[in-house]
Amino acid sequence: MIGGASVAQAASCGFQGKNNEAYDAVHYNHCGSGNVYVQIDYWIGTGNACLGPGMSSITSFPWNRVQNVFAVGSC
Protein backbone atom coordinates (compact mmCIF):
# COMPACT_ATOMS: atom_id res chain seq x y z
CA MET A 1 0.00 0.00 0.00
CA ILE A 2 1.17 3.49 -0.78
CA GLY A 3 0.81 6.02 2.02
CA GLY A 4 -0.98 3.53 4.28
CA ALA A 5 -4.41 3.98 2.66
CA SER A 6 -6.76 1.05 3.13
CA VAL A 7 -8.74 -0.46 0.26
CA ALA A 8 -11.93 1.18 1.57
CA GLN A 9 -10.26 4.59 1.65
CA ALA A 10 -8.82 4.16 -1.85
CA ALA A 11 -12.19 3.27 -3.42
CA SER A 12 -14.88 5.85 -4.09
CA CYS A 13 -17.80 6.05 -1.68
CA GLY A 14 -21.12 4.36 -2.40
CA PHE A 15 -22.09 1.63 -4.86
CA GLN A 16 -19.06 -0.08 -6.38
CA GLY A 17 -20.88 -2.18 -8.97
CA LYS A 18 -20.14 -5.66 -10.23
CA ASN A 19 -17.23 -7.79 -9.08
CA ASN A 20 -16.19 -11.21 -10.38
CA GLU A 21 -16.83 -13.11 -7.16
CA ALA A 22 -19.28 -15.96 -6.69
CA TYR A 23 -22.76 -14.87 -7.79
CA ASP A 24 -21.27 -11.56 -8.94
CA ALA A 25 -21.12 -9.91 -5.53
CA VAL A 26 -21.24 -6.12 -5.56
CA HIS A 27 -19.76 -3.77 -3.00
CA TYR A 28 -20.92 -0.69 -1.16
CA ASN A 29 -18.31 1.57 0.44
CA HIS A 30 -19.68 3.57 3.38
CA CYS A 31 -17.17 6.38 3.94
CA GLY A 32 -18.97 7.92 6.91
CA SER A 33 -18.91 7.00 10.58
CA GLY A 34 -21.65 4.95 12.18
CA ASN A 35 -24.01 2.65 10.31
CA VAL A 36 -25.96 3.43 7.15
CA TYR A 37 -29.29 1.96 6.02
CA VAL A 38 -29.19 1.16 2.29
CA GLN A 39 -31.77 0.23 -0.30
CA ILE A 40 -30.71 -2.55 -2.67
CA ASP A 41 -32.41 -2.44 -6.08
CA TYR A 42 -32.57 -5.83 -7.83
CA TRP A 43 -33.86 -6.62 -11.32
CA ILE A 44 -37.02 -7.70 -9.52
CA GLY A 45 -37.85 -5.92 -6.27
CA THR A 46 -35.81 -4.21 -3.59
CA GLY A 47 -34.12 -5.10 -0.33
CA ASN A 48 -32.56 -3.22 2.58
CA ALA A 49 -29.51 -3.65 4.78
CA CYS A 50 -27.75 -1.92 7.64
CA LEU A 51 -24.04 -1.56 6.82
CA GLY A 52 -21.14 -0.40 8.92
CA PRO A 53 -18.30 1.89 7.81
CA GLY A 54 -15.99 0.60 5.08
CA MET A 55 -16.49 -1.86 2.22
CA SER A 56 -19.41 -4.33 2.40
CA SER A 57 -20.18 -7.17 -0.03
CA ILE A 58 -23.74 -7.72 -1.21
CA THR A 59 -24.61 -10.94 -3.05
CA SER A 60 -26.12 -10.50 -6.48
CA PHE A 61 -27.87 -13.69 -7.59
CA PRO A 62 -27.71 -14.82 -11.25
CA TRP A 63 -31.52 -14.79 -11.50
CA ASN A 64 -31.96 -11.43 -9.75
CA ARG A 65 -28.89 -9.22 -10.02
CA VAL A 66 -28.24 -6.07 -8.00
CA GLN A 67 -28.73 -2.95 -10.12
CA ASN A 68 -28.00 -0.23 -7.55
CA VAL A 69 -27.36 0.33 -3.84
CA PHE A 70 -27.85 3.71 -2.17
CA ALA A 71 -28.10 5.16 1.34
CA VAL A 72 -31.55 6.06 2.66
CA GLY A 73 -30.74 6.89 6.28
CA SER A 74 -28.97 5.70 9.41
CA CYS A 75 -29.61 2.56 11.41
N, CA and C atoms as an extended XYZ file, in Angstrom:
225
Properties=species:S:1:pos:R:3:atomname:S:1:resname:S:1:resid:I:1 pbc="F F F"
N         0.837       -1.180        0.000 N   MET     1
C         0.000        0.000        0.000 CA  MET     1
C         0.883        1.244        0.000 C   MET     1
N         0.442        2.230       -0.719 N   ILE     2
C         1.167        3.492       -0.780 CA  ILE     2
C         0.525        4.453        0.205 C   ILE     2
N         1.312        5.029        1.077 N   GLY     3
C         0.807        6.021        2.018 CA  GLY     3
C        -0.097        5.464        3.091 C   GLY     3
N        -0.205        4.135        3.230 N   GLY     4
C        -0.982        3.527        4.284 CA  GLY     4
C        -2.482        3.579        4.087 C   GLY     4
N        -2.964        3.918        2.902 N   ALA     5
C        -4.409        3.976        2.660 CA  ALA     5
C        -4.975        2.570        2.579 C   ALA     5
N        -6.120        2.350        3.212 N   SER     6
C        -6.765        1.050        3.129 CA  SER     6
C        -7.531        0.953        1.815 C   SER     6
N        -7.966       -0.252        1.487 N   VAL     7
C        -8.740       -0.457        0.259 CA  VAL     7
C       -10.011        0.371        0.297 C   VAL     7
N       -10.688        0.414        1.453 N   ALA     8
C       -11.932        1.178        1.573 CA  ALA     8
C       -11.683        2.658        1.347 C   ALA     8
N       -10.564        3.175        1.827 N   GLN     9
C       -10.263        4.588        1.646 CA  GLN     9
C        -9.892        4.893        0.203 C   GLN     9
N        -9.269        3.946       -0.484 N   ALA    10
C        -8.821        4.164       -1.854 CA  ALA    10
C        -9.993        4.139       -2.837 C   ALA    10
N       -11.036        3.374       -2.534 N   ALA    11
C       -12.192        3.269       -3.418 CA  ALA    11
C       -13.115        4.466       -3.209 C   ALA    11
N       -13.909        4.768       -4.230 N   SER    12
C       -14.877        5.852       -4.086 CA  SER    12
C       -15.994        5.410       -3.142 C   SER    12
N       -16.717        6.349       -2.619 N   CYS    13
C       -17.801        6.054       -1.683 CA  CYS    13
C       -19.044        5.616       -2.454 C   CYS    13
N       -19.859        4.779       -1.816 N   GLY    14
C       -21.124        4.357       -2.402 CA  GLY    14
C       -21.034        3.050       -3.153 C   GLY    14
N       -21.947        2.864       -4.084 N   PHE    15
C       -22.090        1.630       -4.862 CA  PHE    15
C       -20.865        1.414       -5.740 C   PHE    15
N       -20.265        0.237       -5.622 N   GLN    16
C       -19.056       -0.084       -6.378 CA  GLN    16
C       -19.329       -0.917       -7.617 C   GLN    16
N       -20.539       -1.426       -7.770 N   GLY    17
C       -20.879       -2.185       -8.969 CA  GLY    17
C       -20.429       -3.626       -8.915 C   GLY    17
N       -20.388       -4.230      -10.071 N   LYS    18
C       -20.142       -5.656      -10.226 CA  LYS    18
C       -18.698       -6.030       -9.924 C   LYS    18
N       -18.541       -7.211       -9.328 N   ASN    19
C       -17.235       -7.793       -9.080 CA  ASN    19
C       -17.306       -9.246       -9.532 C   ASN    19
N       -16.201       -9.842       -9.867 N   ASN    20
C       -16.190      -11.207      -10.384 CA  ASN    20
C       -16.048      -12.251       -9.285 C   ASN    20
N       -16.800      -12.110       -8.215 N   GLU    21
C       -16.831      -13.110       -7.161 CA  GLU    21
C       -18.012      -14.033       -7.413 C   GLU    21
N       -18.156      -15.039       -6.557 N   ALA    22
C       -19.283      -15.961       -6.692 CA  ALA    22
C       -20.594      -15.185       -6.705 C   ALA    22
N       -21.458      -15.527       -7.604 N   TYR    23
C       -22.755      -14.870       -7.791 CA  TYR    23
C       -22.624      -13.371       -8.067 C   TYR    23
N       -21.470      -12.970       -8.584 N   ASP    24
C       -21.274      -11.563       -8.944 CA  ASP    24
C       -21.605      -10.624       -7.789 C   ASP    24
N       -20.919      -10.794       -6.680 N   ALA    25
C       -21.122       -9.908       -5.529 CA  ALA    25
C       -20.804       -8.474       -5.939 C   ALA    25
N       -21.525       -7.547       -5.366 N   VAL    26
C       -21.244       -6.125       -5.563 CA  VAL    26
C       -20.790       -5.573       -4.220 C   VAL    26
N       -20.258       -4.368       -4.238 N   HIS    27
C       -19.764       -3.768       -3.003 CA  HIS    27
C       -20.352       -2.379       -2.812 C   HIS    27
N       -20.501       -2.023       -1.543 N   TYR    28
C       -20.920       -0.687       -1.164 CA  TYR    28
C       -19.897       -0.179       -0.163 C   TYR    28
N       -19.312        0.989       -0.438 N   ASN    29
C       -18.310        1.569        0.437 CA  ASN    29
C       -18.929        2.728        1.206 C   ASN    29
N       -19.126        2.522        2.505 N   HIS    30
C       -19.679        3.566        3.377 CA  HIS    30
C       -18.506        4.342        3.967 C   HIS    30
N       -18.315        5.560        3.522 N   CYS    31
C       -17.173        6.381        3.939 CA  CYS    31
C       -17.426        7.145        5.238 C   CYS    31
N       -18.654        7.178        5.696 N   GLY    32
C       -18.968        7.925        6.911 CA  GLY    32
C       -18.729        7.103        8.160 C   GLY    32
N       -19.016        7.715        9.304 N   SER    33
C       -18.913        7.002       10.576 CA  SER    33
C       -20.302        6.493       10.954 C   SER    33
N       -20.370        5.522       11.807 N   GLY    34
C       -21.651        4.946       12.180 CA  GLY    34
C       -22.197        4.058       11.072 C   GLY    34
N       -23.394        3.542       11.289 N   ASN    35
C       -24.011        2.650       10.307 CA  ASN    35
C       -24.899        3.415        9.341 C   ASN    35
N       -25.099        2.835        8.157 N   VAL    36
C       -25.963        3.430        7.146 CA  VAL    36
C       -26.980        2.379        6.695 C   VAL    36
N       -28.217        2.811        6.524 N   TYR    37
C       -29.292        1.955        6.020 CA  TYR    37
C       -29.346        2.151        4.512 C   TYR    37
N       -29.212        1.054        3.754 N   VAL    38
C       -29.191        1.163        2.294 CA  VAL    38
C       -30.367        0.436        1.673 C   VAL    38
N       -30.787        0.932        0.518 N   GLN    39
C       -31.772        0.232       -0.304 CA  GLN    39
C       -31.000       -0.481       -1.397 C   GLN    39
N       -31.341       -1.743       -1.636 N   ILE    40
C       -30.711       -2.551       -2.671 CA  ILE    40
C       -31.744       -2.785       -3.756 C   ILE    40
N       -31.502       -2.257       -4.945 N   ASP    41
C       -32.410       -2.444       -6.076 CA  ASP    41
C       -31.944       -3.645       -6.896 C   ASP    41
N       -32.820       -4.646       -7.016 N   TYR    42
C       -32.565       -5.829       -7.833 CA  TYR    42
C       -33.320       -5.694       -9.150 C   TYR    42
N       -33.066       -6.607      -10.096 N   TRP    43
C       -33.864       -6.625      -11.323 CA  TRP    43
C       -35.340       -6.678      -10.950 C   TRP    43
N       -35.643       -7.542       -9.973 N   ILE    44
C       -37.024       -7.702       -9.519 CA  ILE    44
C       -37.066       -7.385       -8.035 C   ILE    44
N       -37.660       -6.269       -7.667 N   GLY    45
C       -37.847       -5.925       -6.274 CA  GLY    45
C       -36.685       -5.174       -5.649 C   GLY    45
N       -36.823       -4.941       -4.353 N   THR    46
C       -35.808       -4.214       -3.591 CA  THR    46
C       -35.564       -4.932       -2.272 C   THR    46
N       -34.457       -4.589       -1.647 N   GLY    47
C       -34.120       -5.099       -0.329 CA  GLY    47
C       -33.479       -3.981        0.467 C   GLY    47
N       -33.195       -4.214        1.715 N   ASN    48
C       -32.561       -3.224        2.582 CA  ASN    48
C       -31.520       -3.906        3.442 C   ASN    48
N       -30.540       -3.126        3.886 N   ALA    49
C       -29.510       -3.646        4.783 CA  ALA    49
C       -28.947       -2.508        5.614 C   ALA    49
N       -28.443       -2.859        6.782 N   CYS    50
C       -27.749       -1.917        7.638 CA  CYS    50
C       -26.268       -2.255        7.534 C   CYS    50
N       -25.461       -1.311        7.056 N   LEU    51
C       -24.038       -1.556        6.816 CA  LEU    51
C       -23.188       -0.648        7.687 C   LEU    51
N       -22.086       -1.173        8.141 N   GLY    52
C       -21.136       -0.401        8.919 CA  GLY    52
C       -20.175        0.347        8.009 C   GLY    52
N       -19.291        1.146        8.590 N   PRO    53
C       -18.303        1.888        7.806 CA  PRO    53
C       -17.372        0.943        7.041 C   PRO    53
N       -16.919        1.392        5.895 N   GLY    54
C       -15.991        0.602        5.079 CA  GLY    54
C       -16.710       -0.162        3.984 C   GLY    54
N       -15.999       -1.098        3.367 N   MET    55
C       -16.493       -1.856        2.221 CA  MET    55
C       -17.319       -3.052        2.680 C   MET    55
N       -18.520       -3.195        2.118 N   SER    56
C       -19.405       -4.325        2.400 CA  SER    56
C       -19.736       -5.031        1.103 C   SER    56
N       -19.780       -6.365        1.130 N   SER    57
C       -20.178       -7.169       -0.029 CA  SER    57
C       -21.662       -7.466        0.038 C   SER    57
N       -22.318       -7.413       -1.103 N   ILE    58
C       -23.741       -7.717       -1.214 CA  ILE    58
C       -23.882       -8.731       -2.341 C   ILE    58
N       -24.483       -9.889       -2.049 N   THR    59
C       -24.608      -10.944       -3.046 CA  THR    59
C       -25.643      -10.568       -4.095 C   THR    59
N       -25.245      -10.738       -5.347 N   SER    60
C       -26.122      -10.497       -6.484 CA  SER    60
C       -26.360      -11.835       -7.172 C   SER    60
N       -27.572      -12.361       -7.072 N   PHE    61
C       -27.873      -13.687       -7.590 CA  PHE    61
C       -28.018      -13.683       -9.113 C   PHE    61
N       -27.626      -14.775       -9.780 N   PRO    62
C       -27.710      -14.820      -11.252 CA  PRO    62
C       -29.114      -14.554      -11.786 C   PRO    62
N       -30.144      -14.969      -11.041 N   TRP    63
C       -31.521      -14.792      -11.505 CA  TRP    63
C       -32.129      -13.459      -11.058 C   TRP    63
N       -31.420      -12.705      -10.232 N   ASN    64
C       -31.962      -11.431       -9.754 CA  ASN    64
C       -30.799      -10.529       -9.329 C   ASN    64
N       -30.114       -9.983      -10.282 N   ARG    65
C       -28.889       -9.216      -10.025 CA  ARG    65
C       -29.155       -7.845       -9.409 C   ARG    65
N       -28.192       -7.395       -8.591 N   VAL    66
C       -28.244       -6.067       -7.999 CA  VAL    66
C       -27.999       -5.027       -9.090 C   VAL    66
N       -28.859       -4.028       -9.150 N   GLN    67
C       -28.727       -2.948      -10.124 CA  GLN    67
C       -28.154       -1.679       -9.509 C   GLN    67
N       -28.456       -1.448       -8.216 N   ASN    68
C       -27.998       -0.229       -7.553 CA  ASN    68
C       -28.129       -0.421       -6.039 C   ASN    68
N       -27.288        0.289       -5.290 N   VAL    69
C       -27.363        0.328       -3.841 CA  VAL    69
C       -27.130        1.785       -3.434 C   VAL    69
N       -28.019        2.320       -2.576 N   PHE    70
C       -27.851        3.708       -2.169 CA  PHE    70
C       -28.348        3.902       -0.737 C   PHE    70
N       -27.750        4.867       -0.043 N   ALA    71
C       -28.095        5.164        1.342 CA  ALA    71
C       -29.458        5.857        1.418 C   ALA    71
N       -30.244        5.439        2.428 N   VAL    72
C       -31.551        6.064        2.658 CA  VAL    72
C       -31.681        6.606        4.067 C   VAL    72
N       -30.685        6.387        4.915 N   GLY    73
C       -30.737        6.894        6.276 CA  GLY    73
C       -29.718        6.196        7.160 C   GLY    73
N       -29.871        6.379        8.458 N   SER    74
C       -28.973        5.702        9.407 CA  SER    74
C       -29.726        4.584       10.083 C   SER    74
N       -28.983        3.688       10.709 N   CYS    75
C       -29.611        2.560       11.408 CA  CYS    75
C       -28.815        2.201       12.648 C   CYS    75
